[in-house]
Amino acid sequence: MPTPEHPATAVISEVVDKYADDLVALRRDLHAHPELSWTESRTSDLVETALADAGWQTTRPEGGGVLAEIGTSGRLVALRADLDALPVDDLTSDPWKSTVPGVAHACGHDVHTTGLVGAGLALAEVAARGLLPGRVRLVFQPAEEVMPGGALHLIASGALEGVDHIFGLHCDPSLDVGRVGLREGPLTGAADALTVKLSGKGGHTSRPHLTEDLTFALGKVITELPAILSRRLDPRAGVSVVWGAVRAGQAHNVIPHTGVVAGTVRMLDAVAWAEAEHLIRQLITTIIAPYGVAAEVTYQRGVPPVVNHPVSTAMLGTAVDAVLGSHGHVSTAQSLGGEDFGWYLDSIPGAMARLGTRTPGGPTYDLHQGNLRVDEAATGIAARVLAEAAVTALAAAR
């Protein structure tokens, strides 16, 4: 495997330093012009132009995304970034804040995309100098923020054909910039979307006995489903049902005839994931039975856990050490967050790491919040780590 003295490492560092200002400018441009899932055309145009100018062969799969490839022979390694933003308001006051009302890069995908563009620029120069020991494919994926995720779309479009390993990074605002968190095995949880619509006879709140008290029944679903699941599934699976939206009625003295509650179902392992939908549907039927209401349950299976392959994780760790030294390589815990990178790892070996984005001594932000800020030094680190991971994996495969 390459060491910090490997010629490709020096080239990667040289190129990323050369384009440092350009990468920051690109990240700010993407941040100012966010695009929601499946609409990432402007973002894809910028990515494709930058890579084509550097010598990459690019394609645009029908439906969204960009694939780019470089190298003529040898084994193939893929690097992935996601393109889409979230439907939230940008609450920052930065000059490059979102110009699109109600849409913001509140999960750091602008950093992911820019980092992979930077890795592409570096790897193009590595290839031009005859130092690339194989082939690399860049996977710019649409629609990570919706279930079941754009990864399935790109897999169906051939993104993984011939690929031996795939690597990715995800912003972590709880880690200082200059640190990258790694974990062998499960890194994230499975995540599904659940919507329950109840319907029944409404009426006046003074006569609940003459109605099918829908609001009360909805409250039972909200409180009892999470409680019962904790007794019906292995507690080690870490099953979590959290409601994000509740809608029922408009007046304080009217029992409505319809109501909706929607949320996510998350768990730490794939065994519980396989059982959850059937059990949840069964439990909802049982919970509402005493109240005479009817339930329409929409259960959308989302994404499996990201389970990092041992060999791939070791390769990614070697890359982090080459870029940041051993002090930059830290362990990280499994989270219940969902990430459709798990679909790639269902097909081939690979690994994802957490990219520190917090300014040392600065505030800790949270993902999916409109006030998210990142330390822009993370962009260059992402570029170097991803490029180094590709070279590391290709060299190890020789």
Sequence and secondary structure as in RCSB ss.txt:
>XXXX:A:sequence
MPTPEHPATAVISEVVDKYADDLVALRRDLHAHPELSWTESRTSDLVETALADAGWQTTRPEGGGVLAEIGTSGR
LVALRADLDALPVDDLTSDPWKSTVPGVAHACGHDVHTTGLVGAGLALAEVAARGLLPGRVRLVFQPAEEVMPGG
ALHLIASGALEGVDHIFGLHCDPSLDVGRVGLREGPLTGAADALTVKLSGKGGHTSRPHLTEDLTFALGKVITEL
PAILSRRLDPRAGVSVVWGAVRAGQAHNVIPHTGVVAGTVRMLDAVAWAEAEHLIRQLITTIIAPYGVAAEVTYQ
RGVPPVVNHPVSTAMLGTAVDAVLGSHGHVSTAQSLGGEDFGWYLDSIPGAMARLGTRTPGGPTYDLHQGNLRVD
EAATGIAARVLAEAAVTALAAAR
>XXXX:A:secstr
   TTSHHHHHHHHHHHHTHHHHHHHHHHHHHS   TT  HHHHHHHHHHHHHTT EEE  TTS EEEEE SSS 
EEEEEEE   BSS      TT  SSTT B  SSHHHHHHHHHHHHHHHHHHHHTT   SEEEEEEES TTSSS T
HHHHHHTTTTTTEEEEEEEEEEEEEETT EEE SEE S EEEEEEEEEE   EETT GGGS  HHHHHHHHHHHH
HHHHHHHS GGG  EEEEEEEEE SSTTEE SEEEEEEEEEESSHHHHHHHHHHHHHHHHHHHGGGT EEEEEEE
EEE   EE HHHHHHHHHHHHHHH GGGEEE    S   THHHHHTTS EEEEEEEEE TTS    TT TT    
THHHHHHHHHHHHHHHHHHHHT 
